[in-house]
Amino acid sequence: MPADALAALPLDVFFDLLAVRLNGPKANGKRMVLNWVFTDTDQSIVLNLENSALAHRAKKPVAHADATLTPTRKTLNAIMLQQTTFPQAAASGEITFAGNAGRLLELLSLFDTFSPVFAIVEP
């Protein structure tokens, strides 16, 4: 996805697209709640993995979350564009974690990566 398209994408649509990449069989039986608090846009998202589905709500962080991530939207975009990684952003202070940061790594391991190049019509 081009950088300008990603920057223009509302957060709720971004998390909808993220849910499409979830590999349901890999996520089977897993449960987690992650708070995302964006410091530059003053938005909060609660991401919930349950029943092999990823859902989100725009609301205040919940106390029972496994982890709370506090990035800027710019940092999230840079991660998604593979200009940096979550560990690099954490090391540089661009993103902070409270709770079990390993839960984010576990969630990331449940996503499929799709090739942007595919045959529309095969002979």
C-alpha positions in Angstrom: 0.0 0.0 0.0 1.4 3.4 -0.9 2.4 5.6 2.0 -0.1 8.4 1.2 -2.9 5.9 1.0 -1.9 4.4 4.4 -1.7 7.9 6.0 -5.2 8.7 4.7 -6.7 5.5 6.0 -8.9 6.0 9.1 -7.8 3.9 12.1 -11.0 1.9 12.2 -10.5 0.9 8.5 -6.8 0.1 9.2 -7.8 -2.4 11.9 -10.5 -3.8 9.7 -7.9 -4.5 7.1 -5.6 -6.0 9.7 -8.4 -8.4 10.7 -8.6 -9.7 7.1 -5.0 -10.9 7.4 -5.7 -13.0 10.5 -5.1 -16.7 9.9 -8.2 -18.2 11.6 -6.8 -21.8 12.0 -3.6 -20.4 13.6 -5.7 -18.2 15.9 -7.9 -21.1 17.0 -8.3 -21.2 20.8 -6.3 -18.0 21.4 -7.6 -15.0 23.3 -6.1 -11.6 23.9 -7.0 -8.0 24.4 -4.6 -5.2 23.3 -5.1 -1.5 24.0 -3.7 0.9 21.3 -3.4 4.5 22.5 -2.3 6.9 19.7 -0.7 10.0 21.2 -0.7 12.2 18.2 -4.4 11.6 17.1 -5.8 11.3 20.6 -7.5 8.0 19.6 -7.8 4.7 21.5 -8.6 1.3 20.0 -9.2 -1.9 21.9 -8.3 -4.9 19.8 -9.8 -8.2 20.8 -8.9 -11.7 19.5 -11.4 -14.3 20.3 -13.0 -17.3 18.5 -10.4 -17.0 15.7 -11.6 -13.5 14.9 -10.1 -10.1 15.4 -12.4 -7.3 16.3 -11.8 -3.7 17.5 -13.6 -0.9 19.1 -12.8 2.8 19.3 -13.0 3.3 23.1 -11.0 4.1 26.2 -8.4 1.5 27.1 -9.7 -1.4 29.2 -8.1 -2.4 32.5 -8.1 -6.2 31.7 -5.9 -5.8 28.6 -2.9 -8.1 28.1 -0.9 -5.1 26.9 -1.2 -1.4 26.1 0.8 0.0 23.2 1.3 3.7 22.9 2.6 4.7 19.4 2.0 7.6 17.2 0.0 7.0 14.0 3.2 8.0 12.1 5.1 5.2 13.8 2.4 2.6 13.1 2.5 3.7 9.4 6.3 3.3 9.3 6.0 -0.2 10.8 3.4 -1.2 8.3 5.5 0.2 5.4 8.5 -1.9 6.8 10.5 1.3 7.4 11.0 0.1 11.0 9.8 -2.7 13.2 8.0 -2.9 16.6 11.3 -3.8 18.4 13.2 -0.9 16.7 10.4 1.5 17.5 10.3 0.4 21.1 14.1 0.7 21.4 14.0 4.2 20.1 11.1 5.2 22.3 8.7 5.8 19.5 6.3 3.2 21.0 5.9 2.2 24.6 4.4 -0.9 26.1 2.7 -1.7 29.4 1.8 -5.2 30.3 2.9 -8.3 28.3 4.6 -7.1 25.1 5.0 -10.7 24.1 1.3 -10.8 23.4 1.8 -8.4 20.5 4.5 -10.7 19.0 2.1 -13.6 19.4 -0.6 -11.7 17.6 1.8 -10.7 14.8 2.7 -14.4 14.3 -1.0 -15.1 13.5 -1.2 -13.0 10.4 -0.8 -14.1 6.8 1.2 -12.1 4.3 -0.3 -11.7 0.9 1.6 -11.1 -2.3 0.6 -7.9 -4.0 1.4 -9.5 -7.3 -1.0 -12.3 -8.4 -2.4 -13.7 -11.6 -5.8 -12.3 -12.3 -6.5 -14.8 -15.1 -4.5 -18.0 -15.5 -4.3 -19.8 -18.8 
